[in-house]
């Protein structure tokens, strides 16, 4: 279980680093193209809506995959318990 915890913390750390990097990049672009952003607020709003919707869908997909994975783990654990021992008793 130790490796699962470390891989989750590593994944969390990498996700935070990626979010920070994306934020810095978007901040730089916003600074460079300030006039364009101010001139087109509707398109920026729609873009933000699409980004948040995509993030929400990704979150739902991850939750569904985790639930499916835990169900598969439960089924495998039950099946392995039912298996007879390879050594005679």
Helices and strands as residue ranges (DSSP letters): H 2-32, H 34-39, H 41-82
